[in-house]
């Protein structure tokens, strides 16, 4: 198998598919996280980070701790519904 970019285990065609799928998902879902983009593209987040560093695509900023907590389960709402 032919090597794609510098030290990559992916071919150039696979890299292009990752880039295309990432950009398409970002356009369809602007609030997508980095991990969600990687999952949709079919590769690891480190691959997308490397492609961003090479200037081939732009990723959203990583979520802060507060944003991560907010995306999780709303325990007040969940536990409040358990009251009799």
PLY file of the C-alpha trace (Angstrom):
ply
format ascii 1.0
element vertex 84
property float x
property float y
property float z
element edge 83
property int vertex1
property int vertex2
end_header
0.00 0.00 0.00
1.30 3.40 -0.94
1.93 5.82 1.88
0.00 9.08 1.99
1.37 12.01 3.95
4.51 12.14 6.09
4.73 8.89 8.04
1.03 8.15 7.69
-0.28 4.61 7.59
-3.16 5.82 5.42
-3.07 6.22 1.66
-3.62 9.60 0.05
-7.13 8.53 -1.01
-8.04 7.58 2.59
-6.72 10.92 3.86
-8.84 12.74 1.28
-11.92 10.77 2.38
-11.25 11.70 6.03
-10.96 15.37 5.10
-14.07 15.29 2.92
-16.21 13.50 5.53
-14.97 15.81 8.32
-15.80 18.96 6.35
-19.21 17.58 5.35
-20.10 16.70 8.95
-18.94 20.12 10.18
-21.21 21.76 7.61
-24.20 19.56 8.53
-23.63 19.75 12.30
-21.80 22.97 13.32
-21.89 22.07 17.03
-20.08 18.74 16.51
-17.18 17.99 18.83
-13.71 16.92 17.73
-14.39 13.36 18.85
-17.69 13.32 16.98
-15.98 14.50 13.81
-13.32 11.81 14.14
-15.97 9.13 14.72
-17.91 10.26 11.65
-14.77 10.48 9.49
-13.74 6.96 10.49
-10.36 7.80 11.97
-8.78 8.75 15.28
-8.76 12.31 16.61
-4.95 12.35 16.42
-5.18 11.89 12.65
-7.45 14.93 12.39
-5.15 16.94 14.67
-2.20 16.11 12.41
-4.16 17.13 9.31
-5.11 20.39 11.04
-1.47 21.03 11.87
-0.62 20.50 8.18
-3.29 23.08 7.28
-5.63 20.69 5.45
-8.67 21.34 7.67
-9.80 23.29 10.72
-11.20 21.65 13.85
-13.39 23.25 16.52
-11.76 24.22 19.79
-11.70 21.48 22.45
-14.55 21.57 24.97
-13.82 23.12 28.35
-14.53 21.13 31.53
-17.67 23.17 32.09
-18.93 22.42 28.57
-18.17 18.72 29.04
-20.20 18.62 32.25
-23.05 20.48 30.60
-23.20 17.94 27.73
-23.49 15.09 30.23
-26.55 13.96 32.14
-28.64 16.68 33.79
-28.85 15.03 37.20
-31.18 17.66 38.68
-33.75 16.95 36.00
-33.23 13.17 36.13
-33.43 12.87 39.90
-36.22 15.43 40.15
-38.38 13.19 37.99
-37.97 10.35 40.50
-39.81 12.23 43.23
-43.23 10.87 44.05
0 1
1 2
2 3
3 4
4 5
5 6
6 7
7 8
8 9
9 10
10 11
11 12
12 13
13 14
14 15
15 16
16 17
17 18
18 19
19 20
20 21
21 22
22 23
23 24
24 25
25 26
26 27
27 28
28 29
29 30
30 31
31 32
32 33
33 34
34 35
35 36
36 37
37 38
38 39
39 40
40 41
41 42
42 43
43 44
44 45
45 46
46 47
47 48
48 49
49 50
50 51
51 52
52 53
53 54
54 55
55 56
56 57
57 58
58 59
59 60
60 61
61 62
62 63
63 64
64 65
65 66
66 67
67 68
68 69
69 70
70 71
71 72
72 73
73 74
74 75
75 76
76 77
77 78
78 79
79 80
80 81
81 82
82 83
